[in-house]
């Protein structure tokens, strides 16, 4: 969608649930559909790598928004959750999530798909799906990326800075993420998949989600 220089951009509003195609229609093609996707998973799951690859290789304009990146826009006074989750880190998390949602709605309103990534917990409302649904809209399509513990430990060891967690913390987060099983959300175990293979499988999962949006 092109806009002449100086013309106002469409304002962003809540993302609606995708229209369910008629039973006789062909399966929806997620590679050409304007979508809002939330990729969920523990540290080391490969969320950011998969999200970037998926966004880079789509046939329609697509943006990638990482909550961690947005949270780290705060430089002086950054409340690093690794030093302990408190009112300051929670407030900055909520602010970053709201900023991501605002950005996603505006991208979508202007014909640009979005894939967001965040370590959303199934048993913790503060960092749960409710906030994402509130800030992006009911049409957001959540997908869980959940490889085995050995894989996330290996990938975490390759990280640096405040993105690298202790093995104990990685194991704790991974164990809590197992709560997504039975939630009704689509789950991809990418333990034995490379990034392109995972992105291809993500398209297949999204095609099913468009045809039958998950209840969440």
C-alpha positions in Angstrom: 0.0 0.0 0.0 1.6 3.3 -1.2 0.7 6.7 0.4 1.6 10.0 -1.4 4.1 12.1 0.4 2.3 14.2 3.0 -0.9 12.2 3.1 -2.0 10.9 6.5 -1.3 7.2 7.3 -4.3 5.1 8.4 -4.5 4.9 12.2 -4.0 1.6 13.8 -6.9 -0.2 15.5 -7.3 -3.5 17.2 -6.5 -6.4 14.8 -9.6 -8.3 14.0 -10.0 -12.1 13.9 -9.1 -13.3 10.4 -12.1 -14.1 8.2 -12.8 -17.8 8.0 -12.9 -18.9 4.4 -15.9 -20.8 3.1 -15.7 -24.6 3.2 -15.4 -24.7 -0.5 -12.6 -22.1 -0.7 -9.0 -23.1 -1.1 -6.8 -23.2 2.0 -5.6 -19.8 3.0 -2.1 -18.9 1.9 -0.3 -17.4 5.0 2.6 -16.3 2.8 0.4 -13.7 1.0 -2.0 -12.8 3.8 -1.5 -9.7 6.0 -1.1 -11.3 9.5 -0.2 -10.4 13.1 1.7 -13.3 14.6 3.0 -13.8 18.2 5.9 -16.3 18.5 6.1 -17.6 22.1 8.9 -19.6 23.6 11.6 -19.8 26.3 15.0 -18.2 26.0 17.0 -20.2 23.5 14.0 -21.5 21.6 15.1 -19.6 18.5 12.1 -17.1 18.5 14.0 -14.1 17.2 16.0 -16.0 14.6 12.9 -17.8 13.2 10.8 -14.5 13.3 13.5 -12.6 11.4 13.9 -15.3 8.8 10.1 -15.7 8.4 9.7 -11.9 8.0 12.6 -11.7 5.6 11.3 -14.3 3.2 7.6 -13.4 2.9 6.1 -12.2 -0.3 4.3 -9.3 1.3 5.7 -6.5 3.5 6.4 -7.8 7.0 7.9 -6.3 10.1 9.6 -8.1 13.0 9.1 -6.7 16.5 11.0 -8.2 19.4 9.8 -7.3 22.9 13.3 -7.7 24.3 14.7 -5.2 21.8 12.0 -2.7 22.6 12.5 -3.2 26.3 16.1 -2.5 25.9 15.4 0.9 24.3 15.6 2.1 27.9 19.3 2.7 28.5 19.8 4.7 31.7 17.6 3.2 34.4 17.0 -0.1 32.5 15.4 -2.6 34.9 17.0 -5.8 34.0 14.7 -8.7 35.0 17.7 -10.9 35.5 18.6 -9.0 38.6 15.1 -9.8 40.0 11.6 -9.3 38.9 10.2 -6.2 40.7 7.8 -3.3 40.2 10.3 -1.5 38.0 11.0 -4.4 35.6 7.3 -5.2 35.5 6.5 -1.6 34.6 9.1 -1.5 31.9 7.8 -4.9 30.5 4.3 -3.6 30.4 5.4 -0.4 28.7 7.4 -2.4 26.1 4.5 -4.7 25.4 2.1 -1.7 24.9 4.7 -0.1 22.6 4.9 -3.3 20.6 1.2 -3.5 20.3 0.9 0.1 19.2 3.5 -0.5 16.5 1.9 -3.7 15.3 -1.6 -2.1 15.0 -0.1 0.7 12.9 1.9 -1.6 10.7 -1.2 -3.7 10.1 -3.3 -0.7 9.4 -0.9 0.2 6.6 -0.8 -3.2 5.0 2.4 -4.5 6.7 2.2 -7.8 8.5 3.9 -8.3 11.9 5.6 -11.1 13.8 6.2 -10.3 17.4 8.2 -12.5 19.8 8.1 -12.7 23.6 8.6 -15.3 26.3 4.9 -15.5 27.3 4.2 -17.7 30.3 1.0 -19.8 30.5 0.7 -19.5 34.3 1.7 -15.9 34.8 -1.0 -13.3 33.9 1.5 -10.3 34.1 3.5 -11.8 31.2 0.6 -13.7 29.7 -1.5 -13.6 26.6 -4.1 -11.2 27.9 -1.9 -8.2 27.6 -1.0 -9.0 24.0 -4.6 -9.6 23.1 -5.5 -6.2 24.7 -2.8 -4.3 22.9 -2.8 -5.9 19.5 -6.3 -7.3 19.1 -8.2 -10.6 19.0 -6.8 -11.3 15.5 -3.3 -11.9 16.8 -2.2 -15.5 16.0 -0.1 -17.0 18.8 2.3 -19.9 18.1 4.5 -21.6 20.7 8.1 -22.6 19.7 9.2 -25.2 22.2 12.3 -27.3 21.5 13.8 -29.7 24.0 15.6 -28.5 27.1 19.0 -29.7 25.8 18.5 -27.5 22.7 17.6 -24.3 24.6 20.6 -24.8 27.0 22.9 -25.2 24.1 21.6 -22.1 22.3 21.5 -20.1 25.6 25.3 -20.9 26.0 26.0 -19.1 22.7 24.4 -15.8 24.0 26.2 -12.9 25.6 25.3 -10.0 27.7 22.0 -9.7 29.5 20.4 -12.1 27.0 22.3 -15.0 28.5 20.7 -16.8 31.4 22.0 -19.3 33.9 21.3 -22.9 33.2 19.1 -23.1 36.2 17.0 -20.2 35.0 16.7 -21.6 31.5 15.6 -25.0 32.9 13.0 -23.3 35.1 11.6 -21.2 32.3 11.5 -24.2 29.9 9.6 -26.2 32.6 7.0 -23.5 32.9 6.6 -23.3 29.2 5.5 -26.9 29.1 2.2 -25.6 30.5 1.3 -24.6 26.9 0.7 -28.2 26.1 -3.1 -28.7 26.4 -3.7 -25.0 26.0 -5.1 -25.3 22.5 -2.3 -23.1 21.0 -0.3 -24.6 18.2 3.1 -25.8 19.3 6.2 -26.3 17.1 9.0 -28.5 18.5 11.9 -27.3 16.5 14.5 -29.5 18.2 15.5 -31.2 15.0 14.6 -28.4 12.6 16.8 -25.6 11.2 15.6 -22.1 10.8 14.2 -22.4 7.2 12.4 -25.6 8.1 10.9 -24.1 11.2 9.7 -21.0 9.2 8.1 -23.3 6.6 6.3 -25.3 9.4 5.2 -22.0 10.9 3.5 -21.1 7.6 1.6 -24.5 7.8 0.6 -23.8 11.3 -0.6 -20.3 10.5 -2.6 -21.6 7.6 -4.6 -23.8 10.0 -4.9 -21.0 12.5 -6.4 -18.7 9.8 -8.9 -21.4 8.8 -9.7 -22.1 12.5 -8.5 -19.3 14.8 -7.5 -20.7 18.3 -9.5 -19.8 21.3 -7.3 -17.8 23.7 
